Amino acid sequence: MKDIIFNVFILLTVIPCFWVALSSNIVHAAFSLLITLFGVAGLYVLLGADFIGVVQVIVYIGGILILIIFGVMMTQRGKLLPLSIQLPGKVFGAVLTGVILVALVLTATKSLWPVASILGEPQPTSAAIGDLLLGKYLIPFEVASVLLLVALVGAVLIVRRSVRGE
Amino acid sequence: MPYSLPSFLVVSSLLFCLGMFTVLTRRNAIGILMGIELVLNGAGLNFVAFSRFLEPSQTTNLLSGQLFTLFIIAVAAAEVAVALAIVLSLYSRMKTIDVEDFKELRG
């Protein structure tokens, strides 16, 4: 049963991913990205990372994807520009990524990972993550929050300057 | 695929490579952003899979991998906000988001 659910989430993740890469319609690509991100959230939950799964849904689907769809809508006035580059470049990209994919898959399947012999049952992680964020990882946590603040102010500044036409 | 570490690694390699292909072949700046999101998701999935399956050592915590993914998500949010601001500002200046048209870096 668990294997079936696992494979369903794998398909949910990988198939729309091809659509994101190959679709000729940017709106279709954005909505395929939504399904892919949801599939990744499901894989996080299957890995016992309940908190990360929920954060993935809230931040990626609720935040980043909405921003991307806003961006699509605000830049699609007028003529539809071709979404991808011409064929020779595409073939070059496909060959390059194909080689890297083969190397990565061979590494993933042929390596001897030091896998834990007994997989423990997944425990709730939220409390432990909170402890770590305000204890051992306090400095990275604060740096991340400053980074978010700076990105927020910077984004507003960039757009404001271009609207004013300075 | 069985529920095991290599299956997760294969899925995240696929996410990474399709994201890279998207970044390499898109002309639309927002399409390139979507590719970057795929790459970051592949990396995050790798971290969580390793933190679930690998033998924990004395010095690392079981949740370290998940925390790395949390920070990746935070950085991705910041990155998308700034990138979309740049794209919108370029659009209002040049009336296009085709990256082949952005050939000059003068102000």
Chai-1 contact restraints between the chains, C-beta under 6 A:
chainA,res_idxA,chainB,res_idxB,connection_type,confidence,min_distance_angstrom,max_distance_angstrom,comment,restraint_id
A,D3,B,Y3,contact,1.0,0.0,6.0,A-B,restraint_1
A,F6,B,Y3,contact,1.0,0.0,6.0,A-B,restraint_2
A,I10,B,V11,contact,1.0,0.0,6.0,A-B,restraint_3
A,V14,B,L14,contact,1.0,0.0,6.0,A-B,restraint_4
A,C17,B,L18,contact,1.0,0.0,6.0,A-B,restraint_5
A,V20,B,M34,contact,1.0,0.0,6.0,A-B,restraint_6
A,A21,B,L18,contact,1.0,0.0,6.0,A-B,restraint_7
A,A21,B,F21,contact,1.0,0.0,6.0,A-B,restraint_8
A,A21,B,T22,contact,1.0,0.0,6.0,A-B,restraint_9
A,I26,B,N28,contact,1.0,0.0,6.0,A-B,restraint_10
A,L33,B,M34,contact,1.0,0.0,6.0,A-B,restraint_11
A,V40,B,N41,contact,1.0,0.0,6.0,A-B,restraint_12
A,Y44,B,V48,contact,1.0,0.0,6.0,A-B,restraint_13
A,L47,B,V48,contact,1.0,0.0,6.0,A-B,restraint_14
A,L47,B,R52,contact,1.0,0.0,6.0,A-B,restraint_15
A,G48,B,R52,contact,1.0,0.0,6.0,A-B,restraint_16
A,A49,B,V48,contact,1.0,0.0,6.0,A-B,restraint_17
A,A49,B,Q66,contact,1.0,0.0,6.0,A-B,restraint_18
A,I52,B,Q66,contact,1.0,0.0,6.0,A-B,restraint_19
A,I52,B,T69,contact,1.0,0.0,6.0,A-B,restraint_20
A,V55,B,I73,contact,1.0,0.0,6.0,A-B,restraint_21
A,V59,B,I73,contact,1.0,0.0,6.0,A-B,restraint_22
A,V59,B,A77,contact,1.0,0.0,6.0,A-B,restraint_23
A,I64,B,V80,contact,1.0,0.0,6.0,A-B,restraint_24
A,L67,B,V80,contact,1.0,0.0,6.0,A-B,restraint_25
A,L67,B,L84,contact,1.0,0.0,6.0,A-B,restraint_26
A,G71,B,I30,contact,1.0,0.0,6.0,A-B,restraint_27
A,G71,B,L84,contact,1.0,0.0,6.0,A-B,restraint_28
A,V72,B,I30,contact,1.0,0.0,6.0,A-B,restraint_29
A,T75,B,Y91,contact,1.0,0.0,6.0,A-B,restraint_30
A,T75,B,I97,contact,1.0,0.0,6.0,A-B,restraint_31
A,L81,B,D98,contact,1.0,0.0,6.0,A-B,restraint_32
A,L83,B,N28,contact,1.0,0.0,6.0,A-B,restraint_33
A,L83,B,G31,contact,1.0,0.0,6.0,A-B,restraint_34
A,S84,B,T25,contact,1.0,0.0,6.0,A-B,restraint_35
A,S84,B,R26,contact,1.0,0.0,6.0,A-B,restraint_36
A,I85,B,T25,contact,1.0,0.0,6.0,A-B,restraint_37
A,I85,B,R27,contact,1.0,0.0,6.0,A-B,restraint_38
A,K90,B,T25,contact,1.0,0.0,6.0,A-B,restraint_39
A,G93,B,F21,contact,1.0,0.0,6.0,A-B,restraint_40
A,G93,B,L24,contact,1.0,0.0,6.0,A-B,restraint_41
A,G93,B,T25,contact,1.0,0.0,6.0,A-B,restraint_42
A,T97,B,C17,contact,1.0,0.0,6.0,A-B,restraint_43
A,T97,B,M20,contact,1.0,0.0,6.0,A-B,restraint_44
A,T97,B,F21,contact,1.0,0.0,6.0,A-B,restraint_45
A,I100,B,C17,contact,1.0,0.0,6.0,A-B,restraint_46
A,L101,B,C17,contact,1.0,0.0,6.0,A-B,restraint_47
A,L104,B,S13,contact,1.0,0.0,6.0,A-B,restraint_48
A,V105,B,V10,contact,1.0,0.0,6.0,A-B,restraint_49
A,V105,B,S13,contact,1.0,0.0,6.0,A-B,restraint_50
A,A108,B,P6,contact,1.0,0.0,6.0,A-B,restraint_51
A,A108,B,L9,contact,1.0,0.0,6.0,A-B,restraint_52
A,A108,B,V10,contact,1.0,0.0,6.0,A-B,restraint_53
A,T109,B,P6,contact,1.0,0.0,6.0,A-B,restraint_54
A,W113,B,L5,contact,1.0,0.0,6.0,A-B,restraint_55
A,P114,B,L54,contact,1.0,0.0,6.0,A-B,restraint_56
A,P114,B,E55,contact,1.0,0.0,6.0,A-B,restraint_57
A,V115,B,L5,contact,1.0,0.0,6.0,A-B,restraint_58
A,V115,B,F53,contact,1.0,0.0,6.0,A-B,restraint_59
A,A116,B,E55,contact,1.0,0.0,6.0,A-B,restraint_60
A,A128,B,L63,contact,1.0,0.0,6.0,A-B,restraint_61
A,I129,B,L63,contact,1.0,0.0,6.0,A-B,restraint_62
A,L132,B,L63,contact,1.0,0.0,6.0,A-B,restraint_63
A,L132,B,L67,contact,1.0,0.0,6.0,A-B,restraint_64
A,Y137,B,L67,contact,1.0,0.0,6.0,A-B,restraint_65
A,A144,B,F71,contact,1.0,0.0,6.0,A-B,restraint_66
A,A144,B,A74,contact,1.0,0.0,6.0,A-B,restraint_67
A,L147,B,A78,contact,1.0,0.0,6.0,A-B,restraint_68
A,L148,B,A78,contact,1.0,0.0,6.0,A-B,restraint_69
A,A151,B,A78,contact,1.0,0.0,6.0,A-B,restraint_70
A,A151,B,A81,contact,1.0,0.0,6.0,A-B,restraint_71
A,A151,B,V82,contact,1.0,0.0,6.0,A-B,restraint_72
A,G154,B,V82,contact,1.0,0.0,6.0,A-B,restraint_73
A,A155,B,A81,contact,1.0,0.0,6.0,A-B,restraint_74
A,A155,B,V82,contact,1.0,0.0,6.0,A-B,restraint_75
A,A155,B,A85,contact,1.0,0.0,6.0,A-B,restraint_76
A,I158,B,A85,contact,1.0,0.0,6.0,A-B,restraint_77
A,I158,B,S89,contact,1.0,0.0,6.0,A-B,restraint_78
A,V159,B,A85,contact,1.0,0.0,6.0,A-B,restraint_79
A,V159,B,L88,contact,1.0,0.0,6.0,A-B,restraint_80
A,V159,B,S89,contact,1.0,0.0,6.0,A-B,restraint_81
A,S162,B,S89,contact,1.0,0.0,6.0,A-B,restraint_82
A,S162,B,S92,contact,1.0,0.0,6.0,A-B,restraint_83
A,S162,B,R93,contact,1.0,0.0,6.0,A-B,restraint_84
